[in-house]
Amino acid sequence: MRAYFALVDDLLTWEEFEAKVGAVCTKEGDEEAEEEAARSVAESLGRLHVKIADLRSGPTLSSFFCKVIDIGDIIRFERDTGAVGRLDPDDDLFVTESPDAEPPGLMRRVLVGDDTGEAVLVFRDMKVHGTQDIRIGDVLEVAVRFKSLSNAAAVDMREAENVDLSLRKSGMKTLKPLNLRVKILSLDGADDEACAVSENSSNLSGSGRDNPQRHYSEAYVWVIYADACNMNCFARVGVFGDAVADAIKSAGEGAVVELNGVMQRPSRFVRYFAGAESTAKPCDNTCSPDETSSGAFVPAEVSFERLSALPEDFGDIAVCVKIEDAGHVSSYLRPPRSKRRLRGFGSAGCGYDAANAEYEGAGGTDEGIYSSENIFRVRRCIVSDASGGAGADKADAKAEAETTDAYPTHARLVLWGRHAATLLSDGDVVRVYNCNVRYGDNTSSGFEIHAGGNSCVKVVGGDCGNCGRGDEYGEICGIILESAEGLCLIESGSGERYTVKVRDAALESILAQFAGGGDVIVSGRITEHLIRADAVMPVSRDVSGVVKRLENLEEMFGHDNC
């Protein structure tokens, strides 16, 4: 019973579990009947055999069926000083020249999957023996301590009988290093999950090089070629170390880069990691068929879908849209994970975090329900097509637009989670990679474009409006003030008012320190009366300059000689 309770111990107490088992068990005192009843209780709660995409941290154990995709080598490593060995010195895996030596640590990774995703089973020490009889293609029933899709510590395993299991066609195929050819779409695509690798994670600027813990960066890319499948797809590349990060940064967004020796990690989205042994080099946007093992040229450009021809309920697409109404950010309270309805492996772009999860609790307020992980944000914008029929002849695009009446040319763009905080204003041109489309009667425009945790939202331009300033990078000299909407900048001389937005919390705190003080020069991208600041510098004045400003103020407001 304890093993089955470990599958649901985040939902029930031991007393509640015993009560449920007692209500199901038909033979009191019969151990086999109690085991069967405990199994049925775990199954009724959806925890006996979950899909890989539904694995979550919470219960002590997780149970699922899986098919073996790849088996890694047995890794031997020295234990930390004082660690107690758990291997028999006469074991055939225990290799040492000294009879008094401490048994080495043993570890083996096994890549497994089902039709919803992949995970890496990690076997340690004595459990490594259990992997010597398994083969690629075997279907297993496993119990694991789940930490992440890359680290599911195996507790028990047995061959599953009469279980037919298929794999994702576009899923992860190997544990071995890969070579990639990618086009860089964004260098600021790090998300909360990626930053969680280290508390001191850095961006691609390479800051924090004195601390190895901070050598982490991330890029959002379009995969043109890969050794093992996953071609023509969106992906994230996490980088540890400076060499690859500097190469990617120097190449810049829009460049095509060769990445060698990168590792793919199991994820609900295609994700790669480049370590110290990886290399990167820029290359031309085109390649000959001989340069790829596939023997066929794959174009580097990402095709943007037109709003008038969006497929129904489809994901993994890219759109280029103009913001007609930026809307506002709304926050709502989600129930803790243990109270949410788990979703299956959804379409790319929206993902689990974008679900309007159902609260299945029996009422009351759970402790910690107001923690930051339970506060979610969403932003709904009205957008129009700005792709201009990318990749197609303009005349053909215009003719198609004139003859296509099935769908409106406007749509609602729904930004979930961290994307809701993207700095947007009316007139901005935005590229959304790896989004999905939802049709329904509850949408005023007929369909919605959803950008969730697996999407990339990139602001690439804006309209000039009527303010005389188009979408340009520049600097404004003025005074920082605080308002109900946040920080604003009053330009010296003209008195024009600009809303100040920043992407970096550190820069925001610096700007706030100048509020109500002297003149500063704020640099950034200017769109209408919005400046997206990336730098600020105080204006230093000598005595004559201060006197001159005072004289100007006297002339402006008048001066009483009395």
C-alpha positions in Angstrom: 0.0 0.0 0.0 2.9 2.4 0.8 4.1 2.3 -2.8 0.6 3.2 -4.2 0.3 5.9 -1.5 3.6 7.4 -2.8 1.8 8.1 -6.1 -0.9 10.2 -4.5 0.7 11.6 -1.3 0.5 15.2 -2.6 -3.3 14.8 -2.8 -4.3 12.7 0.2 -3.0 12.1 3.7 -2.3 8.6 4.8 -5.5 8.5 6.9 -7.6 9.7 3.8 -5.9 7.1 1.6 -6.6 4.3 4.1 -10.2 5.3 4.3 -10.5 5.2 0.5 -8.8 1.8 0.3 -11.1 0.5 3.1 -14.1 1.6 1.2 -13.0 -0.2 -1.9 -11.5 -3.4 -0.3 -14.0 -6.2 -0.2 -11.9 -8.6 2.0 -10.8 -7.2 5.3 -7.4 -8.5 6.4 -6.6 -9.9 3.0 -3.2 -8.4 2.0 -3.7 -9.1 -1.7 -7.1 -7.5 -1.7 -5.8 -4.4 0.0 -3.0 -4.1 -2.5 -5.5 -4.3 -5.4 -7.8 -1.8 -3.6 -4.8 0.6 -3.2 -4.0 0.2 -6.9 -7.6 1.0 -7.9 -7.5 4.2 -5.7 -4.3 5.4 -7.3 -5.8 4.6 -10.7 -9.0 6.4 -10.0 -7.0 9.5 -9.1 -5.2 9.4 -12.4 -1.8 8.6 -10.9 -1.2 4.9 -11.7 0.1 5.3 -15.2 0.4 8.9 -16.3 1.6 10.2 -19.7 5.1 11.6 -19.8 3.8 15.0 -20.7 1.7 15.0 -17.4 4.6 14.3 -15.1 4.9 16.9 -12.4 6.9 17.3 -9.2 4.7 16.7 -6.2 4.1 13.1 -5.4 7.0 11.0 -4.0 6.7 8.6 -6.9 5.4 8.7 -10.4 4.4 5.7 -12.5 4.2 5.4 -16.3 4.7 3.2 -19.4 7.5 4.1 -21.8 9.5 2.7 -24.7 13.3 2.7 -24.7 14.7 5.0 -27.3 18.4 5.2 -26.4 20.7 3.8 -23.7 23.7 5.7 -22.5 27.1 4.4 -21.4 27.7 3.4 -17.8 29.5 6.3 -16.1 31.9 5.7 -13.2 32.8 8.6 -10.9 34.6 9.1 -7.6 32.3 9.7 -4.6 32.6 12.7 -2.4 34.8 12.3 0.6 33.0 10.5 3.4 30.4 9.0 1.2 29.4 5.4 1.9 29.6 3.0 -1.1 26.6 1.0 -1.9 28.3 -1.6 -4.2 29.6 -5.0 -3.5 33.4 -5.0 -4.1 33.0 -8.4 -5.9 30.5 -6.8 -8.3 31.5 -7.1 -11.9 31.0 -3.4 -12.4 33.3 -2.6 -9.5 36.8 -2.1 -11.1 39.7 -1.1 -8.9 43.4 -1.9 -8.4 43.2 -1.6 -4.6 41.3 -4.0 -2.5 40.7 -1.2 0.1 39.4 1.3 -2.4 36.0 2.9 -2.0 33.5 1.6 -4.6 33.0 4.1 -7.4 29.7 5.8 -8.1 27.8 4.4 -11.1 25.2 6.1 -13.2 23.5 5.4 -16.5 20.9 7.4 -18.4 18.2 5.8 -20.5 16.1 7.9 -22.9 12.5 6.8 -23.0 9.3 8.1 -24.5 5.6 7.7 -25.3 3.3 9.5 -27.7 3.3 12.7 -25.6 7.0 13.3 -24.9 10.3 12.0 -23.7 12.2 11.7 -20.4 15.6 10.5 -19.2 15.6 7.7 -16.6 18.6 8.0 -14.3 19.9 4.7 -12.7 22.5 4.9 -9.9 24.7 2.3 -8.3 23.1 -1.1 -7.9 20.1 -0.1 -10.1 22.5 0.2 -13.0 22.5 -3.6 -13.1 18.8 -3.5 -14.1 19.7 -1.7 -17.3 22.0 -4.4 -18.7 19.1 -6.6 -19.9 17.0 -3.9 -21.5 17.2 -3.2 -25.2 16.1 -0.3 -27.5 12.4 -0.8 -28.3 11.5 -2.5 -25.1 8.3 -1.3 -23.4 8.8 -0.7 -19.6 6.6 0.1 -16.6 8.6 2.3 -14.3 8.3 4.1 -11.0 10.5 7.2 -10.6 11.2 10.1 -8.3 10.5 12.9 -10.8 12.6 16.0 -10.6 12.5 17.0 -14.3 12.2 15.5 -17.7 16.0 15.3 -17.8 16.3 13.7 -14.3 13.7 11.0 -13.4 15.5 8.9 -10.8 14.5 5.2 -11.4 13.2 3.4 -8.3 11.6 0.3 -9.9 11.3 -1.1 -13.4 9.8 -4.1 -15.1 9.0 -5.1 -18.6 5.4 -4.3 -19.6 3.4 -7.1 -21.1 0.7 -6.6 -23.8 1.2 -2.9 -23.9 1.3 -1.2 -27.3 3.2 2.1 -27.2 4.1 4.5 -29.9 6.5 7.4 -30.0 6.3 11.0 -31.1 7.5 11.3 -34.7 9.2 14.6 -34.0 10.4 13.7 -30.5 13.9 13.4 -29.1 15.9 10.5 -30.7 19.3 10.3 -28.9 21.4 11.1 -25.9 24.5 11.7 -28.0 25.8 15.2 -29.0 24.4 16.7 -32.1 25.4 19.1 -34.8 22.9 21.9 -35.8 22.5 24.6 -38.3 20.2 27.3 -36.9 18.9 30.8 -37.7 18.9 33.1 -34.6 15.5 34.7 -34.1 16.0 36.3 -30.7 18.9 36.6 -28.2 16.6 37.7 -25.3 14.4 34.7 -25.2 15.4 33.5 -21.7 12.4 32.4 -19.6 11.8 31.7 -16.0 12.4 28.0 -16.4 15.7 28.6 -18.1 16.8 31.3 -15.5 16.0 28.8 -12.7 19.2 26.9 -13.7 21.1 29.5 -11.7 20.1 32.3 -9.4 22.8 34.4 -11.0 22.0 33.6 -14.7 23.2 36.2 -17.1 22.2 37.4 -20.6 24.1 37.0 -23.8 26.2 40.1 -23.0 28.5 37.8 -21.1 28.2 39.7 -17.7 29.3 37.9 -14.6 32.2 36.0 -16.1 34.0 36.0 -12.8 31.4 33.6 -11.5 31.0 30.3 -13.3 27.5 30.0 -11.9 26.5 32.9 -14.2 27.8 31.7 -17.5 24.3 30.9 -18.8 22.5 32.4 -21.7 19.8 31.5 -24.1 18.8 32.0 -27.8 15.5 31.3 -29.6 16.3 29.8 -33.0 14.8 28.2 -36.1 16.4 24.8 -36.7 17.4 24.4 -40.4 19.3 21.2 -40.0 19.9 18.7 -37.2 21.7 15.3 -37.0 18.7 13.5 -35.5 15.3 14.8 -36.8 13.7 18.0 -35.4 14.4 19.9 -38.6 12.4 23.0 -39.6 11.2 23.7 -36.1 11.5 26.4 -33.4 13.8 25.7 -30.5 15.8 27.2 -27.6 19.5 26.8 -27.2 20.8 27.2 -23.7 24.5 28.1 -23.5 26.9 27.4 -20.6 30.2 29.2 -20.9 31.4 32.2 -22.9 32.9 30.8 -26.2 29.6 29.8 -27.8 27.7 32.7 -26.2 30.2 35.2 -27.6 30.0 33.6 -31.1 26.2 33.7 -31.1 26.2 37.3 -29.8 28.7 38.5 -32.4 26.7 36.8 -35.2 23.6 38.6 -34.1 19.9 38.1 -34.7 19.0 36.9 -38.2 22.4 35.2 -38.7 22.8 31.5 -39.5 25.1 29.6 -37.1 26.6 26.2 -37.1 26.5 24.6 -33.6 28.6 21.5 -33.0 28.5 19.1 -30.0 25.2 20.3 -28.5 22.9 18.1 -26.4 19.2 17.9 -26.7 17.2 17.8 -23.5 13.8 16.3 -23.0 11.2 19.1 -22.9 7.7 19.9 -23.9 9.4 22.2 -26.4 12.5 21.4 -28.5 15.5 22.5 -26.3 19.2 22.1 -26.8 22.2 22.9 -24.5 25.7 23.9 -25.5 28.4 23.2 -23.0 32.1 23.8 -22.7 32.9 21.2 -25.4 30.5 22.8 -27.9 31.5 25.1 -30.7 29.7 27.7 -32.8 30.6 29.5 -36.0 28.6 31.8 -38.3 27.9 30.6 -41.8 26.2 31.8 -45.0 22.4 31.9 -45.2 22.6 29.3 -47.9 24.3 25.9 -48.2 24.9 23.4 -50.9 23.1 20.0 -50.7 26.5 18.3 -49.9 26.8 20.2 -46.7 23.9 18.4 -45.0 23.5 14.7 -44.5 19.9 15.0 -45.7 21.2 15.8 -49.2 18.6 18.6 -49.7 18.7 22.3 -49.2 16.5 23.6 -46.4 15.6 27.4 -46.6 16.7 29.5 -43.6 13.7 31.8 -43.7 10.8 31.4 -41.4 7.5 31.7 -43.3 4.9 34.0 -41.7 1.3 33.0 -42.1 -1.3 35.6 -43.3 -4.3 36.1 -41.0 -6.6 35.6 -43.9 -5.4 32.0 -44.4 -4.6 30.7 -40.9 -5.3 27.0 -40.5 -7.9 26.1 -37.9 -6.7 24.9 -34.5 -3.1 24.7 -35.6 0.2 25.3 -33.8 3.9 25.7 -34.6 3.3 28.7 -36.9 4.7 32.2 -37.0 2.8 35.5 -37.7 3.9 39.1 -38.2 1.2 41.4 -36.9 0.7 45.1 -36.2 -0.7 46.1 -32.8 -4.0 48.0 -33.2 -5.0 47.9 -29.5 -2.3 46.9 -27.0 -4.8 46.1 -24.3 -3.7 45.8 -20.7 -2.2 43.1 -18.5 -4.7 41.2 -16.3 -3.7 39.1 -13.3 -5.6 36.2 -11.8 -5.1 33.6 -9.1 -4.5 30.1 -10.1 -5.0 27.2 -7.7 -1.9 25.3 -6.6 -0.6 22.6 -9.0 -2.1 19.8 -6.9 -5.6 21.4 -7.4 -5.4 21.9 -11.1 -6.7 19.7 -13.9 -3.6 18.3 -15.6 -3.6 18.8 -19.4 -2.1 16.5 -21.9 0.7 17.4 -24.3 -1.0 20.4 -25.9 -0.2 22.3 -29.1 3.0 24.2 -29.1 2.8 27.8 -28.1 0.1 27.6 -25.5 1.3 24.8 -23.3 0.2 23.8 -19.8 0.7 27.2 -18.2 -1.8 28.7 -20.6 -4.6 26.5 -19.5 -7.6 28.0 -17.8 -7.2 25.4 -15.1 -10.2 24.0 -13.2 -10.2 24.3 -9.5 -11.0 20.8 -8.2 -10.7 21.6 -4.5 -13.5 21.3 -2.1 -13.5 24.9 -1.2 -11.5 26.8 1.4 -8.2 28.6 1.0 -5.0 26.6 0.8 -1.9 27.8 2.6 0.5 29.5 0.2 -2.2 29.9 -2.5 -1.1 33.6 -3.0 2.5 32.7 -3.7 4.0 34.1 -6.9 3.8 30.8 -8.9 0.0 31.0 -8.5 -0.4 34.5 -9.8 -0.7 34.4 -13.6 -0.9 37.2 -16.2 -2.6 37.5 -19.5 -2.8 40.2 -22.1 -5.3 40.4 -25.0 -4.4 42.6 -28.0 -6.2 43.4 -31.2 -3.8 42.9 -34.2 -3.9 43.2 -38.0 -1.7 41.5 -40.6 1.7 43.0 -41.1 3.4 40.2 -42.9 2.5 41.5 -46.4 2.4 38.0 -47.6 5.9 37.1 -46.6 7.5 34.9 -49.1 4.9 35.4 -51.8 4.4 37.8 -54.7 2.7 41.1 -53.5 0.3 41.0 -56.5 -0.7 37.5 -55.6 -1.1 38.4 -51.9 -3.3 41.4 -52.8 -5.4 39.3 -55.1 -5.8 36.6 -52.4 -6.7 39.2 -49.8 -9.4 40.6 -52.1 -11.0 37.2 -52.8 -10.7 35.7 -49.3 -13.8 36.5 -47.2 -13.7 33.4 -44.9 -11.8 35.1 -42.1 -11.3 38.6 -40.9 -8.1 40.5 -41.4 -8.0 41.4 -37.7 -7.5 38.9 -34.8 -7.0 38.8 -31.1 -3.4 38.1 -29.9 -3.4 36.5 -26.4 -0.1 36.8 -24.6 0.3 34.5 -21.6 2.6 34.6 -18.6 5.9 36.4 -19.1 4.9 37.5 -22.6 2.1 39.6 -21.1 4.8 41.9 -19.7 6.2 42.6 -23.2 6.5 46.3 -23.8 3.8 47.0 -26.4 2.1 50.1 -27.7 -0.4 50.8 -30.5 1.3 50.7 -33.9 4.1 48.3 -32.9 5.0 45.5 -35.4 5.5 42.2 -33.6 6.7 38.8 -34.7 5.3 35.8 -32.8 7.1 32.5 -33.4 5.7 29.1 -32.5 2.2 30.3 -31.6 -1.1 28.4 -32.1 -4.5 29.3 -33.4 -7.8 28.7 -31.7 -11.3 29.1 -33.2 -14.4 29.3 -31.2 -17.8 31.0 -30.9 -16.7 32.9 -27.8 -14.2 35.0 -29.8 -15.5 38.2 -31.4 -13.0 38.0 -34.2 -13.6 34.3 -35.0 -10.2 33.1 -33.8 -7.4 33.9 -31.4 -3.6 33.6 -31.7 -2.1 32.3 -28.5 1.5 32.9 -27.4 2.5 30.9 -24.3 5.6 29.5 -22.6 7.0 27.9 -25.8 6.5 31.0 -28.0 8.8 33.9 -28.8 7.4 37.4 -29.0 9.7 39.9 -30.8 8.9 43.6 -31.2 10.6 44.6 -34.5 9.1 48.0 -35.4 6.4 50.6 -35.0 4.4 53.4 -36.8 5.5 57.0 -36.7 2.0 58.2 -35.8 1.4 62.0 -35.6 4.1 62.9 -33.1 6.9 63.4 -35.6 9.0 60.6 -34.1 9.0 57.3 -36.0 10.3 54.0 -34.8 13.9 54.8 -34.2 16.8 54.5 -31.8 17.7 57.7 -30.2 18.0 59.6 -26.9 16.0 62.2 -25.1 17.2 64.7 -22.5 14.7 65.6 -19.8 13.4 65.0 -16.3 12.2 61.7 -14.9 8.9 61.9 -13.0 6.7 59.2 -11.4 3.1 59.0 -12.4 0.2 56.6 -11.9 1.1 54.8 -15.1 4.8 54.5 -14.0 7.8 56.5 -14.9 7.6 59.2 -17.5 10.1 61.5 -19.1 9.5 65.3 -19.7 11.7 66.4 -22.6 13.7 69.6 -21.9 12.7 72.5 -24.1 9.7 71.0 -25.8 7.9 69.7 -22.7 6.9 66.6 -24.6 5.9 63.7 -22.3 7.1 60.2 -22.9 6.2 57.0 -21.1 9.4 55.1 -20.1 9.5 51.3 -20.3 12.4 49.1 -19.5 13.2 45.4 -19.8 15.7 45.2 -17.0 14.6 45.5 -13.4 18.0 46.9 -12.4 17.7 49.7 -14.9 14.2 50.5 -13.7 15.5 50.9 -10.2 18.2 53.3 -11.4 15.7 55.4 -13.4 13.5 55.6 -10.3 16.5 57.1 -8.3 16.6 60.0 -10.8 12.8 60.7 -10.4 12.3 64.3 -9.4 16.0 65.1 -9.8 18.0 66.9 -12.5 18.2 66.3 -16.2 19.1 62.9 -17.5 19.7 61.5 -21.0 17.7 58.3 -21.7 18.6 56.2 -24.7 16.4 53.6 -26.3 13.9 52.9 -29.1 11.4 55.7 -29.5 7.9 55.0 -30.9 5.3 57.8 -30.7 5.4 58.9 -27.0 7.0 55.8 -25.7 10.7 55.2 -25.2 12.0 51.7 -24.4 15.0 52.6 -22.4 18.2 50.6 -22.3 20.6 53.2 -20.8 20.4 56.3 -18.7 23.1 59.0 -17.9 22.8 62.0 -15.7 23.6 65.4 -17.3 26.4 67.2 -15.5 26.4 71.0 -15.6 28.9 73.5 -14.5 28.1 76.7 -12.5 27.5 78.8 -15.6 25.1 76.2 -16.9 23.1 76.2 -13.7 23.0 80.0 -13.7 21.8 80.0 -17.3 19.0 77.5 -16.5 17.9 79.7 -13.6 17.8 82.7 -15.8 15.6 80.8 -18.3 13.3 79.8 -15.5 13.0 83.4 -14.4 12.1 84.5 -17.9 9.5 81.7 -18.2 7.8 82.2 -14.8 8.5 85.9 -14.2 10.7 87.4 -11.5 9.7 89.7 -8.6 12.6 92.1 -7.7 10.9 92.8 -4.4 
